[in-house]
Each structure stands twice: as structure tokens, then as C-alpha cells.
């Protein structure tokens, strides 16, 4: 399933006849993780009890046709529990994993040389931390996943993933330049909804919720 290339995806014609109503993709960032705030991409830390509660609040009173998740434990463990509770199919997509931060993995911002950190915050597209996944590679796999997600059969789809992936997908929807994506804040358990209009048209942002109100049913 993961062997499809971007050119294959671009050539696939959508089945517009089968899409008579708007569809919705909800993007949910994982909750708080063990170890606190630090550069965490490849590290596979688990959710804290608070993190689990944050995600439970975000999904309370909602349902979806199917779920797709990053393989990281901070996403997949909650996704498996939720899919079982809702009795919905769940798929694990490696391309929805967070960026590997290389030598910065597991380090807090205070532990990074200030000059390097400043270069990263100023232009995360141009500056790659030592040994990290280049932003260009992250963007390619995230946007390939975005095209594949839209090709799935659903009315409401939940995607459980990471802040970096959500920023790229929102940037694509809103037409934001890549070097401004860090201006989009994506707190723990932030729930974002994108509308896919029927039978065709451009995706649009419905809401982007963070903080205490992110779990309030719409």
C-alpha cells in the first residue's frame, strides 16, 4: 500500500460521482508526552496521563468513519483504543510520522546552541539540524499522504499525527509559504477540521482549536 508514488497519485482520477456530499478530515495532534517539551521526532515516548486525558477531551462526543495514525506510540496507542471503542477501521501510515531531528533528538530548546536555534526558528526550511530529515523530504511525504487521505472512502476521517505534519497540511490548505509554517501553533491534542467540498473544489479550514476548548463538541 505504501509503494505508491506521487506520480501515481497525481494520475489517479477522483470518483466524483460517488461524492455527493461534503467530507471532513479531522487532524488531531497527540497529547502531552513523557519527558516534557523537547525536540521529539524519532523518539518514541509515551503519553502522560495528562496527555491521554487531553486527547480524550478532544474526541469526546465525536465519531468518524475510519481512522489513520502515525506509528509513534504517542499517536498509535490512543488511536488503537479509540478505533476499538468506536468499532471503526484503523490504518497506520509511516509517512505521518514526525520529522527526525537528528542530533537534536531528545534535547530541549535550552540545550541547543542559541545561534543554531535562531537559524532554525528563522527559516526551518533552509536550516536543517545536524543529521535531521530535511524539510523538503518531510514536506514531500506529508503532501503525498495528504493526497492519499483524500482518496479514501469516508464522510468523516480522523488522522492522529504530529505538529510538524499538521502544519504542512494546513499550509497546503491555506496556501502558506513553507518558511512561515511555524507561525501556526499546534498545541497538544489540538483538533483541526478541513472540509473537502462535493463534488469538487478546494479544501477549506473549518476550525483549528487548541487549549482548554479544543475538545468541545461542535
Secondary structure by P-SEA (a helix, b strand, c coil): cccccaaaaaacccccccccbbbbbbbbbbccccccccccccccccccaaaaaaaaaaaccccccbbbbccccccaaaaaaaaaaacbbbbbbccccccccccccccccccccaaaaaaaaaccccccccccccaaaaaaaaaaaaaaaaaccccbbbbbbcaaaaaaaaaaaacccccccccccccccbbbbbbbcccbbbbbbccccccccccccc
